[in-house]
Amino acid sequence: MAARHCLSALAAVAGGLLAGVVGTVCLDAVQYMKYRRGGGQESPLTWEFAPVETWAQAPDPGQVAKRVIEGFTQRKLPDRLAWPVSTAMHWAYGTSAAALYGVVAGSLRSPRAAYGPPFGAAVWAASYVILPEGGLYKPIWEYDAPTLAWDLAGHLAYGTGTGVTFRLLASGL
């Protein structure tokens, strides 16, 4: 087998972004499974795109985006923007983190799908370092094991989906 050359920076970023879409769907699939096991009845699309009425209800990605936008513009965001900003930030975070994965994995001679789960675990761990500093998460030791396990499972699925998809894209399918 001939040695493969590293991907161009543009191809690595583009492949990472596309892989991040798949990875984010995988993370959401685990979260949806948890929701259904807890008695949730909504369909996957209804659950995924459930309206967020106020900023108080917004998930953490939306809270981060709100802080950044309000800090930059020096204006309060109205509650009517909680849903679109939260949804956009969720998908933007998943795809942009995977773009970074694409740059790193794409610089290797042969990106492996097996690099995805450690990447997902690193994204999970980073959230428990960064988000408590912003007051959005509690310190990791204050969560119970099942909460951490479900969250880690979602991020491992994210990493796996990202890694496998990137590998397929990098190899030309």
Disulfide bonds with the S-S distance in Angstrom:
none
